[in-house]
Amino acid sequence: MIKLLKVLIVAAVVAVAPISVQAGDQKMIEEVLVIVTSDSLQTQGMAMILSNTMIQQGAKVNMLLCDKAGDMAFKDYQASALKPVDATPGQMLRNVLKQGAVVNVCALYLPNSDHKKDDLIRGVGVATPPQMASQMLNPAMRTFTF
């Protein structure tokens, strides 16, 4: 519980740019796609912190984990905890899931690993190319890559 609190505190403290400018008739973007492919723990962690912050600011977050970033979604995932939150990117991913994000690993990830769908943590699915292409082509959805 303390680690979760630290993650939430850091997410609240991190200064992020507004999701979109609210001026005149423009609305804040309501749905985003976050694609994480990096094997860097700090990059993965920042993707989780910013995703959590976007959720707190009212956005619906859809997340796609590919390549080494997909490792965060496994039940047996282990990594070093990041300071100052004292949590691994995988622990932060679980928090993002609890906050309502839709998280999937890419379609190529499991077939090219030694893992099965049952090895994924609860709430993580497997994306399909048509599903992801639809989100990427949606002009109302902003895409962020890490």
Secondary structure, 3 states (H helix, E strand, C coil): CHHHHHHHHHHHHCCCCCCCCCCCCCCCCCEEEEEECCCCHHHHHHHHHHHHHHHHCCCEEEEEECHHHHHHHECCCCCCCECCCCECHHHHHHHHHHCCCEEEECCCCHHHCCCCHHHECCCEEECCHHHHHHHHHCCCEEEEEC
